[in-house]
Amino acid sequence: MKKISAAIVAVAVAASVAVLPTAHAADEVTIYGGFGGDQAKGFQAELDAFGASNGIKITYTTLASYDTDIRVKVKAGQAPNIGMWPQPGGLLEYSSVLEPIDTLKSVDLAGIKKTLVPGWAGLATKGGKTYGLPVSANVKSLVWYNPANFKAAGLTVPKTDAEMTKLAATIKAKKLGYPWCIGIESGGATGWAATDWMEEYVLRYGGESQYTAWWKGKLAWSSPTVQKAAKKFAEVALTAGNVNGGGKAIAATGFGTTANLFATDKNKCFMMRQGSFITDFFPDAIKAEYKANNFAHVGVFKLPAPAGTTDAVLGGGDLAAAFDANPATQKVLNFILSDKLGTGAMLANYPSYLSAHKTFPSAGYKNPITKNIAGILSTAKLFGFDGSDLAPAVVNATEWKELTNWIAGKKTQKQAFDAIDASWNKA
């Protein structure tokens, strides 16, 4: 689904596990992934329809901690036909036991790449070969708010970064509550939400070249661009009165619980920067309204870029790869990688589903907010895939840990950032 699975050990699978052969029936295809709930139901419904038309039984299974669980499965000879990773870096660690999509004759690699939003086709490539492509997408450059709360307080949605900063000051000055609700706790993956904030601003201040150099370890966290991004993040998250409880509370608050911005008590917060998948964590009553296209308590706007910076969009998604070249596996992979996925029962079950294909029919998005977010993605002038998801697993895990230490006040920013830079020596 998203970055909520535990960090995996940064070792290549081939060098660390004895991979046993996996047997599968010729007309059956198993798929393992990290997303569950309504998204899993919608996905399985579309797989059932496709399978019925092609004489294939397709079974999707959710792995609660995908990164660690898939490693155990592969080691035990229980790999699925197809795996779906939320992290391209994690997917590529299995390249020695995956089938390059380039060699799968029943998969229209060229056609699929042609329809993808720019920035998606080369995320899981190694040695000139493509191992994975997106099945679903998410947009992270979003700020969610409660229109009813805004209206009651006489607030208007900001269109620029300067207006957003002024809005936060107004909320504090009028003692309406807290401008921001931020939480980065997520069990074994605590800290990933903090990496998203950093990525938002490195992408904007540094543009494509510096952002890419950064997640590849070629631009240090001590560099001026990353330091500028950190300052901007700190202005939002660590300025007194901006977040209930400050840094310590941010580190101890579950990222999903911040979706309770819809609460109306005196400690309510007014804005939440979070990905399109946060709808999974809305309170039940709000979730029901959202599914019924009632937006009295749900609104969203694109995170404004600071003046003079790149107006970019940050996001992520799930990428699929094949463990074998069976004909049935190839047929199913070709389907789930195409712009046809999502045109069936997916959106009826999961209104927040987003396709990474610019050719996906916009009419398919029945939820106006999802349609709006899809437009933000498909028209993005610069799209940046989640940088920590692209980095080696040991670096990814260190970023989560050290950003948490910094925000919670356990380390200085310099100490935390130096530790992240040093982690590249272990990659």
Secondary structure by P-SEA (a helix, b strand, c coil): ccccccccccccccccccccbbbbcccbbbbbbccccaaaaaaaaaaaaaaaacccbbbbbbccccaaaaaaaaaacccccbbbbccccccccccccccccccccccaaaaaaaaccccccccccccccccccccbbbbccbbbbbaaaaaaabbbbbccaaaaaaaaaaaaaacccccccccccccccccaaaaaaaaaaaaaaccaaaaaaaaacccccccaaaaaaaaaaaacccccccccccaaaaaacccccccccccccccccccccccccccccccaaaaaaaaacccccbbbbcccccccccccccccbbbbbbccccaaaaaaaaaaaccccccccccccccccccccccccccccccaaaaaaaaaaaacccccccccccccaaaaaaaaaaaaaaaaccccaaaaaaaaaaccccc
